[in-house]
Structure formats: C-alpha cells, structure tokens
Amino acid sequence: MKFTALVAVIDDKHEETAIEIAKKTGAGSVTILHGKNIGLKEKKVFFGLTLEENVSALLFVLPRKLSMKVMRALREEFDLDNHDNSGFTFTFPLSHVSGLDTEELQKFEDDIKCMM
C-alpha cells in the first residue's frame, strides 16, 4: 500500500471540526502541531499588543487513494480555495513508513475496498 502525508494548516478554533471531518472521511490517527501564522502583511496591533493568529497543523498518514478524499472534504468545509481564508492543505508522498497501528492499516484496507 502506498502512503501519503496530508497536512492541513487551519485556525486553532477549527481544529476539532477538521479532525472530525477527516475521520468521517476515512482518516485514522492524527498528529497535531500548534503554531502561529506569520504572513506577509503586518499583524494587527491593539493597544500595543500584536494579535497573532494561532493555527494547528494536522498531520495524517493515509493511503494515497484516501488522502485526496480527505483533502477534498477539508477544502470544501473550510473553503480553502478562497484567498481570504487562513488555512491550506497539501500532500507529499511517503516512500517508507513504519510504526502504523495494524488495526488502522486494516481499516484503511477495508475503506479502500469499499471505494472500488
């Protein structure tokens, strides 16, 4: 089975919703990284304090066929093709993967069989 890493960077406030959507679409476990969004435009300043946008980077390891289905669901839910949003997703292929839960691997195989 060929695997892909799917990364979704979204506002912290949407983290739980994004995970729920990804799991409904077939994703399994997720690794969550927290950070701050630093863009090209100057940040808003309020009484001398810079307001930074906190974001979550959600990292999923998925079978290649399933990754696009999950990505499409996240793009639609959070309107990620709109230039005014603050989130984005991307994938990259993985050539070697170890340590995945065997129960999760079985779930992936079953999900892919249902897609065919």
C-alpha positions, 0 to 999 in steps of 0.5 A: 500500500502506498502512503501519503502525508496530508497536512492541513494548516487551519485556525486553532478554533477549527481544529476539532471540526477538521479532525472530525471531518477527516475521520468521517472521511476515512482518516485514522490517527492524527498528529497535531502541531500548534503554531502561529501564522506569520504572513506577509502583511503586518499583524494587527496591533491593539493597544500595543499588543500584536494579535497573532493568529494561532493555527494547528497543523494536522498531520495524517498518514493515509493511503494515497487513494484516501488522502485526496478524499480527505483533502477534498472534504477539508477544502470544501468545509473550510473553503480553502480555495478562497484567498481570504481564508487562513488555512491550506492543505497539501500532500507529499508522498511517503516512500517508507513508513513504519510504526502504523497501528495494524488495526488502522492499516486494516481499516484503511484496507477495508475503506479502500475496498469499499471505494472500488 
